[in-house]
Amino acid sequence: MQKKNEPVARELMDSLFERLAPCCKVLAQEPMCRHTTFEIGGPADWMALPASATEAAAVIRVAAESCLPLTVIGKGSNLLVRDKGVRGIVLKIGEAMASLRCEGEIIVAGAGALLSDVAKFAAQSGLTGLEFAVGIPGSIGGAVFMNAGAYDGEISSVVEQVTAVSPDGTIREYSAADIRFGYRHSVFQENRCIICEVRLRLRTGEKEAIEAVMADLTRRRESKQPLEWPSAGSTFRRPPGYFAGTLVEQAGCKGLRCGNAQVSEKHAGFIINAGQASAADVQELIRRVQERVKRHSGVDLWPEVIILGEE
Ligand SMILES: Cc1cc2nc3c(=O)[nH]c(=O)nc-3n(C[C@H](O)[C@H](O)[C@H](O)COP(=O)(O)OP(=O)(O)OC[C@H]3O[C@@H](n4cnc5c(N)ncnc54)[C@H](O)[C@@H]3O)c2cc1C
């Protein structure tokens, strides 16, 4: 039975490749562990790597015409991809869309630019407002999608405009008000548009002072977070009135392990991949931590990490 189906599957794969390849760079059966900071995740059937909003729109059209699911990722720093991988097309906004330019107090960044590179570019350009972002390892597109923040700063405070492709393939501009930012929330979590370019409004500052703040925040991060291990950052959203890491520690979960996934000894808010952990290990550990915290303090913890892929 399986043998009989194989040529059909191959034909479908070939015809899809023929349709995707003219749109942009395409990879088949691409291991997602290469595209996540957790270093976990089975293969994506297809990975498309567009170099412009127009290319991204072309991939959306192919996915729709082929009735294939489309999953958008950036740097993969807030993702847990399941072990069976991702069916359909993963569209990665990465290095091919990472341009940076400065226009007075505005920085225009391709959505694939790393947030830390945008922050350093701002410092070199003598612009203040992005110091908080220097140690967040995602792309600027992912940062807008998540409304990433740290040390009392949030990307929402500096975004002026975003160019995004909608699921029907049209390209449109969003003002900051259109984006309806909230805690780790933006409108893009509802409308599933693909963020392609971000305009940030910063203020003129003093290069040395900006760099000193960034160096201080980097030191603080390095001393508190388990950056020497693969992870996806904070595992849980901050419950109102609490810190997730403190709740996890108080529930006695520091160091707790499932397979090779472990609650960090350095910062209980992080689950780390302590060596070849599977997504199933991480999911089971998340479940056990949620259970223990609920029993100990009565608080429900919800993952901040986004879980993707075939169950
Ligand atoms: C060590 C470490 C420290 C961290 N510290 C922080 C921190 O201090 N503060 C914080 O907020 N986060 C932190 N994070 C989490 C993470 O870096 C952020 O959430 C980041 O904004 C995610 O960006 P990304 O490009 O990696 O997105 P991904 O993880 O690739 O994707 C996250 C979500 O964004 C969507 N997405 C990504 N790019 C696009 C795009 N171009 N268009 C549309 N949707 C898109 C994806 O579909 C997915 O749903 C940390 C992570 C790590 C590993």
Ligand as a Chemical Component Dictionary entry (heavy atoms), coordinates in Angstrom:
data_LIG
# 
_chem_comp.id                   LIG 
_chem_comp.type                 NON-POLYMER 
_chem_comp.pdbx_formal_charge   0 
_chem_comp.three_letter_code    LIG 
# 
loop_
_chem_comp_atom.comp_id 
_chem_comp_atom.atom_id 
_chem_comp_atom.alt_atom_id 
_chem_comp_atom.type_symbol 
_chem_comp_atom.charge 
_chem_comp_atom.model_Cartn_x 
_chem_comp_atom.model_Cartn_y 
_chem_comp_atom.model_Cartn_z 
_chem_comp_atom.pdbx_ordinal 
LIG C1  C1  C 0 17.800 33.277 25.926 1  
LIG C2  C2  C 0 16.505 33.951 25.550 2  
LIG C3  C3  C 0 16.133 35.137 26.170 3  
LIG C4  C4  C 0 14.926 35.767 25.834 4  
LIG N1  N1  N 0 14.614 36.943 26.443 5  
LIG C5  C5  C 0 13.466 37.571 26.117 6  
LIG C6  C6  C 0 13.120 38.826 26.735 7  
LIG O1  O1  O 0 13.852 39.362 27.554 8  
LIG N2  N2  N 0 11.946 39.387 26.373 9  
LIG C7  C7  C 0 11.102 38.823 25.446 10 
LIG O2  O2  O 0 10.060 39.410 25.162 11 
LIG N3  N3  N 0 11.410 37.662 24.849 12 
LIG C8  C8  C 0 12.553 37.021 25.148 13 
LIG N4  N4  N 0 12.865 35.837 24.539 14 
LIG C9  C9  C 0 11.910 35.228 23.591 15 
LIG C10 C10 C 0 12.095 35.631 22.115 16 
LIG O3  O3  O 0 13.420 36.037 21.843 17 
LIG C11 C11 C 0 11.107 36.719 21.705 18 
LIG O4  O4  O 0 9.774  36.310 21.896 19 
LIG C12 C12 C 0 11.304 37.143 20.235 20 
LIG O5  O5  O 0 10.570 38.307 19.998 21 
LIG C13 C13 C 0 10.846 36.070 19.235 22 
LIG O6  O6  O 0 11.319 36.441 17.952 23 
LIG P1  P1  P 0 11.679 35.344 16.854 24 
LIG O7  O7  O 0 12.092 36.040 15.610 25 
LIG O8  O8  O 0 12.631 34.372 17.396 26 
LIG O9  O9  O 0 10.261 34.684 16.635 27 
LIG P2  P2  P 0 9.922  33.112 16.512 28 
LIG O10 O10 O 0 10.278 32.443 17.787 29 
LIG O11 O11 O 0 10.489 32.574 15.266 30 
LIG O12 O12 O 0 8.344  33.174 16.370 31 
LIG C14 C14 C 0 7.551  33.590 17.451 32 
LIG C15 C15 C 0 6.149  33.905 16.908 33 
LIG O13 O13 O 0 6.268  35.059 16.081 34 
LIG C16 C16 C 0 5.741  34.779 14.784 35 
LIG N5  N5  N 0 6.610  35.506 13.835 36 
LIG C17 C17 C 0 7.965  35.543 13.823 37 
LIG N6  N6  N 0 8.393  36.335 12.830 38 
LIG C18 C18 C 0 7.274  36.781 12.197 39 
LIG C19 C19 C 0 7.056  37.633 11.077 40 
LIG N7  N7  N 0 8.054  38.207 10.395 41 
LIG N8  N8  N 0 5.767  37.866 10.695 42 
LIG C20 C20 C 0 4.721  37.315 11.373 43 
LIG N9  N9  N 0 4.876  36.501 12.436 44 
LIG C21 C21 C 0 6.137  36.244 12.843 45 
LIG C22 C22 C 0 5.803  33.278 14.608 46 
LIG O14 O14 O 0 4.780  32.833 13.741 47 
LIG C23 C23 C 0 5.577  32.783 16.024 48 
LIG O15 O15 O 0 4.201  32.670 16.277 49 
LIG C24 C24 C 0 14.061 35.185 24.857 50 
LIG C25 C25 C 0 14.450 34.006 24.217 51 
LIG C26 C26 C 0 15.657 33.383 24.561 52 
LIG C27 C27 C 0 16.056 32.122 23.840 53 
# 
loop_
_chem_comp_bond.comp_id 
_chem_comp_bond.atom_id_1 
_chem_comp_bond.atom_id_2 
_chem_comp_bond.value_order 
_chem_comp_bond.pdbx_ordinal 
LIG C1  C2  SING 1  
LIG C2  C3  SING 2  
LIG C2  C26 DOUB 3  
LIG C3  C4  DOUB 4  
LIG C4  N1  SING 5  
LIG C4  C24 SING 6  
LIG N1  C5  DOUB 7  
LIG C5  C6  SING 8  
LIG C5  C8  SING 9  
LIG C6  O1  DOUB 10 
LIG C6  N2  SING 11 
LIG N2  C7  SING 12 
LIG C7  O2  DOUB 13 
LIG C7  N3  SING 14 
LIG N3  C8  DOUB 15 
LIG C8  N4  SING 16 
LIG N4  C9  SING 17 
LIG N4  C24 SING 18 
LIG C9  C10 SING 19 
LIG C10 O3  SING 20 
LIG C10 C11 SING 21 
LIG C11 O4  SING 22 
LIG C11 C12 SING 23 
LIG C12 O5  SING 24 
LIG C12 C13 SING 25 
LIG C13 O6  SING 26 
LIG O6  P1  SING 27 
LIG P1  O7  DOUB 28 
LIG P1  O8  SING 29 
LIG P1  O9  SING 30 
LIG O9  P2  SING 31 
LIG P2  O10 DOUB 32 
LIG P2  O11 SING 33 
LIG P2  O12 SING 34 
LIG O12 C14 SING 35 
LIG C14 C15 SING 36 
LIG C15 O13 SING 37 
LIG C15 C23 SING 38 
LIG O13 C16 SING 39 
LIG C16 N5  SING 40 
LIG C16 C22 SING 41 
LIG N5  C17 SING 42 
LIG N5  C21 SING 43 
LIG C17 N6  DOUB 44 
LIG N6  C18 SING 45 
LIG C18 C19 SING 46 
LIG C18 C21 DOUB 47 
LIG C19 N7  SING 48 
LIG C19 N8  DOUB 49 
LIG N8  C20 SING 50 
LIG C20 N9  DOUB 51 
LIG N9  C21 SING 52 
LIG C22 O14 SING 53 
LIG C22 C23 SING 54 
LIG C23 O15 SING 55 
LIG C24 C25 DOUB 56 
LIG C25 C26 SING 57 
LIG C26 C27 SING 58 
# 
